[in-house]
Structures are given as structure tokens and as C-alpha cells.
Amino acid sequence: MNLLGALGLNFGLLVVIMLILWLISVRIKDVSFIDAFWAYGMAIMASASFLQIQNPGSLAYTIWALTALWGVRLGTHLFLRWRKEGMDPRYKKILGKATDKQGMSFAKAALLRAWALQIPLLFIVCLPAQLGILLAGSDGLSTVSIIGAVIALIGIGFETIGDMQLKAFKSDPESKGKVLDSGLWKYTRHPNYFGDFCAWWGIWLVASPAGWPVWIAAVGPLFLSFTLMKWSGAPLLEKSLKKNRPDYADYIERTSGFFPMPPRKIAKG
């Protein structure tokens, strides 16, 4: 198999899909559904890789199934949330700055500030799944792969439960202005992000026996981890929550920022 050729085909497919979605976003004047495609896109990359190999074994099937499960579940959740809540304030602010202060058209701002940026990032984060499937061939599962699959499933389950708890909390009128600090949210301020973290490190571990290119592809989950913990994930969200939730400062004091931990006791007086 020509590995670079297969990856190039995947990348070309991703570019075409992104351009089509960009045209749709220009038509409806909203790019917010890009978050849903972030998840769907990884499932598509895994599926495109799977379709390019002959006689796939249990290793390839497992990598594809885990990536597809994660992507379809999260993508559907984010798409339905977008349909219900409308334009994401983050993208409204980003594109508004580009159009109002930098004189860009909406079409140009949407392309350069949203869609074009997501292409390489999505492709890189998804490299463990793509390379793992393309290199796995007819290989079976090793002990390392089984451990990775368990970690990935824990992550997917953790994220799913966290999202369900947050959705139920937001749907309760009495929760307005309050902080969700029960369920998984009692142990970490970001159970959904922690679930993503586990899912993609687990997928990388599943794929790692396929060969050294997958080891290098650890750059994917490393970048995702940085994004979730230090860049556009938790820090950006918490900046907004501190302004809009009076009790959030106390929540920060007693609750772990990322990895689940027992709540800390706050000294009184």
C-alpha cells in the first residue's frame, strides 16, 4: 500500500467536504455547525482509511469502530445542540472581528477563520486512527490494543454521561445562573473534555502496535490535550463562566480542573 497516497486521498476528501460545508455556512450566515463536523470528520477519515485496505483484521475493525462511535455520538450531540441553540457566540465574536475590524466579507472570514483552519487540525488529530487502520492490515488485537480500547470506551462513556447531565441541567429553568456540580461534574469541571482526552489516547494506544508511524502520530492526541486543557477548550469556556456564574469561583476552588478527583474541602472563616 502507498501510505502517503492513501493519506493524500483522505486529505483531499476532507478538503472537498470542508469547501462544501463552507458554501453552506455562507448561505446560512453561520459556521457554528463546524463543531459537529469536527467529530463527524474524524469518523469520515477513519472510514475512508478502512475502505482503502483489503482483508481488514480485528485491529483495523476496532480502530474504525471506536473512532466512528466517538465521532457519530459527539457529532450528533453537537449538531442537535446547534439546531436548538443557534449561532455559537464564540464564532459570532471571531467572525464579527474579521468583518467589522478587518473588513473581510463573511465568506472570506468564514473560510479563513473557521473552515480552512480546521482542515489540518482535524487531519492531524485523527492521524492515529488513519495510520492505525491503514497499517493494521489483517492484524489481530494485542494486549496493548485491548487496554487502549477499554480506555477509549471509558472516555466515550464518560463524555456521553457528562453531556447528558449537562443537557438535563440546562433544560431545568431553575438552573439558570447556577453551576452544575453534581454527577460527574462533582469530580471534574470538564467531564466531556476528559472523555475526549481518554478516547483519543485510547485510540492511539489501540493503533500503536501497527507500527512506528502511529507512535509519531501521538502528536494528534498531544495537540488535542493541549487544546482541551490550555487553549480553546477549558480556558476559553471558564473565562465566560466566571463572568456569568457568580458561584463558579467557589466551584473552581473545590473541583478538579480536568482529571476526576474527589472534591476539595474549602476552609471556612
C-alpha positions as CSV (number, residue, x, y, z in Angstrom):
1,M,0.0,0.0,0.0
2,N,1.1,3.5,-0.8
3,L,0.7,5.1,2.7
4,L,1.3,8.6,1.6
5,G,-1.1,8.2,-1.3
6,A,-3.8,6.9,1.0
7,L,-3.4,9.8,3.4
8,G,-3.4,12.2,0.5
9,L,-6.7,10.8,-0.7
10,N,-8.1,11.2,2.8
11,F,-6.9,14.8,2.9
12,G,-8.3,15.6,-0.5
13,L,-11.7,14.2,0.6
14,L,-11.6,16.3,3.7
15,V,-10.8,19.5,1.7
16,V,-13.7,18.9,-0.6
17,I,-16.2,18.3,2.2
18,M,-15.0,21.3,4.1
19,L,-15.4,23.5,1.0
20,I,-19.0,22.3,0.5
21,L,-19.8,23.0,4.2
22,W,-18.2,26.4,3.9
23,L,-20.5,27.2,1.0
24,I,-23.5,26.1,3.2
25,S,-22.3,28.2,6.1
26,V,-22.0,31.3,3.8
27,R,-25.6,30.7,2.6
28,I,-27.0,30.5,6.1
29,K,-24.6,33.0,7.6
30,D,-23.5,30.7,10.4
31,V,-20.4,28.5,10.8
32,S,-21.3,27.1,14.2
33,F,-22.1,23.6,12.9
34,I,-18.3,23.2,12.3
35,D,-18.0,21.8,15.8
36,A,-20.3,18.9,14.8
37,F,-18.2,18.2,11.7
38,W,-15.1,18.2,13.8
39,A,-16.4,14.9,15.3
40,Y,-18.1,13.6,12.1
41,G,-15.0,14.4,10.1
42,M,-12.8,12.1,12.1
43,A,-15.3,9.3,11.6
44,I,-15.2,10.0,7.9
45,M,-11.4,9.9,7.9
46,A,-11.4,6.6,9.7
47,S,-14.0,5.2,7.3
48,A,-12.1,6.4,4.2
49,S,-9.0,4.7,5.6
50,F,-10.9,1.5,6.2
51,L,-12.2,1.4,2.7
52,Q,-8.7,1.5,1.3
53,I,-7.4,-1.7,2.9
54,Q,-8.0,-5.3,1.8
55,N,-8.9,-8.1,4.2
56,P,-9.1,-6.0,7.4
57,G,-8.4,-7.8,10.6
58,S,-9.8,-7.2,14.1
59,L,-7.3,-4.4,14.8
60,A,-8.5,-2.3,11.8
61,Y,-12.1,-3.0,12.7
62,T,-11.6,-2.0,16.3
63,I,-9.9,1.3,15.5
64,W,-12.6,2.1,12.9
65,A,-15.4,1.2,15.3
66,L,-14.1,3.2,18.2
67,T,-13.5,6.3,16.0
68,A,-16.9,6.0,14.3
69,L,-18.6,5.5,17.7
70,W,-16.9,8.6,19.2
71,G,-17.4,10.7,16.1
72,V,-21.1,9.9,15.4
73,R,-22.1,10.2,19.0
74,L,-20.4,13.5,19.6
75,G,-21.2,14.9,16.2
76,T,-24.9,14.2,16.6
77,H,-24.9,15.7,20.1
78,L,-23.2,18.9,18.9
79,F,-25.4,19.2,15.7
80,L,-28.6,18.9,17.7
81,R,-27.4,21.4,20.2
82,W,-26.6,23.8,17.4
83,R,-30.1,23.3,15.9
84,K,-31.6,24.1,19.3
85,E,-29.4,27.0,20.5
86,G,-28.4,28.6,17.2
87,M,-25.3,30.5,16.5
88,D,-22.4,29.9,18.8
89,P,-21.3,33.3,20.5
90,R,-17.6,32.3,20.0
91,Y,-17.9,32.2,16.3
92,K,-20.0,35.3,16.2
93,K,-17.3,37.1,18.0
94,I,-14.5,35.7,15.8
95,L,-16.2,36.4,12.5
96,G,-17.5,39.7,13.8
97,K,-14.0,40.9,14.5
98,A,-12.9,39.8,11.0
99,T,-15.8,41.5,9.2
100,D,-16.1,44.7,11.3
101,K,-12.5,45.4,12.2
102,Q,-10.6,43.8,9.3
103,G,-13.0,44.5,6.5
104,M,-13.4,40.9,5.4
105,S,-16.6,39.6,3.8
106,F,-18.5,37.0,5.7
107,A,-17.5,34.4,3.1
108,K,-13.8,35.2,3.4
109,A,-13.9,35.4,7.2
110,A,-15.7,32.0,7.4
111,L,-13.2,30.4,5.1
112,L,-10.0,31.8,6.7
113,R,-11.1,32.0,10.4
114,A,-13.0,28.7,10.6
115,W,-13.1,26.1,7.9
116,A,-9.5,26.4,6.4
117,L,-8.0,26.3,9.9
118,Q,-9.9,23.2,10.9
119,I,-8.7,21.1,7.9
120,P,-5.1,20.5,9.1
121,L,-6.0,20.3,12.7
122,L,-8.7,17.7,12.2
123,F,-6.4,15.7,9.9
124,I,-3.5,15.7,12.4
125,V,-5.6,14.8,15.5
126,C,-7.1,11.9,13.5
127,L,-3.8,10.6,12.3
128,P,-3.6,7.7,14.9
129,A,-6.9,6.3,13.6
130,Q,-6.0,6.8,9.9
131,L,-2.5,5.4,10.2
132,G,-3.5,2.6,12.5
133,I,-6.2,1.4,10.1
134,L,-4.0,1.7,7.0
135,L,-1.1,-0.1,8.6
136,A,-3.1,-2.8,10.5
137,G,-4.0,-4.9,7.5
138,S,-5.2,-8.2,8.8
139,D,-3.6,-8.0,12.2
140,G,-5.4,-9.1,15.3
141,L,-5.7,-7.4,18.7
142,S,-2.7,-7.3,21.1
143,T,-2.9,-6.9,24.9
144,V,-1.9,-3.2,24.4
145,S,-4.7,-2.7,21.9
146,I,-7.3,-4.2,24.2
147,I,-6.1,-1.9,27.1
148,G,-6.4,1.0,24.7
149,A,-9.9,0.0,23.6
150,V,-11.0,-0.1,27.3
151,I,-9.6,3.4,27.9
152,A,-11.3,4.7,24.8
153,L,-14.6,3.2,25.7
154,I,-14.3,4.6,29.2
155,G,-13.7,8.0,27.6
156,I,-16.7,7.8,25.3
157,G,-18.9,6.7,28.2
158,F,-17.6,9.5,30.5
159,E,-18.2,12.1,27.8
160,T,-21.6,10.8,27.0
161,I,-22.8,10.8,30.6
162,G,-21.3,14.2,31.2
163,D,-23.1,15.6,28.1
164,M,-26.4,14.0,29.2
165,Q,-26.1,15.5,32.7
166,L,-25.3,19.0,31.3
167,K,-28.2,18.8,28.9
168,A,-30.6,17.9,31.7
169,F,-29.2,20.7,33.9
170,K,-29.7,23.3,31.1
171,S,-33.2,22.2,30.4
172,D,-34.3,22.9,34.0
173,P,-35.5,26.5,34.3
174,E,-34.4,26.6,38.0
175,S,-30.7,26.0,36.9
176,K,-30.4,29.4,35.2
177,G,-27.4,31.2,36.5
178,K,-26.3,28.3,38.6
179,V,-23.4,25.9,38.4
180,L,-23.7,22.2,37.7
181,D,-21.7,20.5,40.5
182,S,-23.4,17.1,40.7
183,G,-22.8,13.7,38.9
184,L,-19.5,13.6,37.0
185,W,-19.3,17.4,37.3
186,K,-18.7,17.0,41.0
187,Y,-15.3,15.4,40.3
188,T,-14.1,17.4,37.3
189,R,-15.2,20.7,35.8
190,H,-14.9,19.3,32.3
191,P,-16.0,15.6,32.2
192,N,-16.8,15.9,28.4
193,Y,-13.2,17.2,27.7
194,F,-11.7,14.5,29.9
195,G,-13.8,11.9,27.9
196,D,-12.3,13.3,24.7
197,F,-8.8,13.0,26.2
198,C,-9.3,9.4,27.2
199,A,-11.0,8.4,23.9
200,W,-8.1,9.7,21.7
201,W,-5.3,8.5,23.8
202,G,-7.1,5.1,23.9
203,I,-7.5,5.0,20.1
204,W,-3.8,5.9,19.8
205,L,-2.9,3.0,22.2
206,V,-5.1,0.6,20.2
207,A,-3.3,1.6,17.0
208,S,0.2,1.7,18.4
209,P,1.1,-2.0,17.6
210,A,0.5,-1.2,13.9
211,G,4.0,0.4,13.6
212,W,6.3,3.4,14.2
213,P,4.3,5.9,12.1
214,V,1.5,5.6,14.7
215,W,3.9,6.3,17.5
216,I,4.8,9.6,15.8
217,A,1.1,10.3,15.3
218,A,1.0,10.8,19.1
219,V,1.2,14.4,18.0
220,G,-2.5,14.2,17.4
221,P,-3.7,13.4,20.9
222,L,-0.9,15.6,22.3
223,F,-2.3,18.6,20.3
224,L,-5.9,17.7,21.4
225,S,-4.8,17.5,25.0
226,F,-3.2,21.0,24.7
227,T,-6.3,22.3,23.0
228,L,-8.7,21.0,25.7
229,M,-6.6,21.9,28.7
230,K,-4.7,25.1,27.7
231,W,-6.1,26.7,24.6
232,S,-9.6,26.8,23.2
233,G,-11.2,24.2,25.5
234,A,-11.4,24.7,29.2
235,P,-9.7,28.1,29.5
236,L,-12.0,29.8,27.0
237,L,-15.1,28.3,28.5
238,E,-14.2,29.1,32.0
239,K,-13.4,32.7,31.1
240,S,-17.1,33.1,30.1
241,L,-18.4,31.1,33.0
242,K,-16.6,33.2,35.6
243,K,-18.4,36.3,34.3
244,N,-21.9,34.7,34.1
245,R,-21.9,32.4,37.0
246,P,-21.4,34.0,40.5
247,D,-20.8,30.6,42.2
248,Y,-18.2,29.5,39.6
249,A,-15.3,30.8,41.7
250,D,-16.3,28.5,44.6
251,Y,-16.8,25.7,42.2
252,I,-13.2,26.1,40.9
253,E,-11.9,26.1,44.5
254,R,-13.4,22.7,45.3
255,T,-13.4,20.9,41.9
256,S,-10.6,19.5,39.8
257,G,-10.0,21.4,36.6
258,F,-9.6,18.3,34.4
259,F,-8.7,14.9,35.8
260,P,-11.5,13.5,38.0
261,M,-10.7,13.9,41.7
262,P,-12.7,13.9,45.0
263,P,-14.0,17.4,45.7
264,R,-11.7,19.5,47.9
265,K,-12.9,20.8,51.2
266,I,-12.9,24.6,51.4
267,A,-11.8,26.1,54.7
268,K,-14.4,28.4,56.2
269,G,-13.7,31.6,58.0
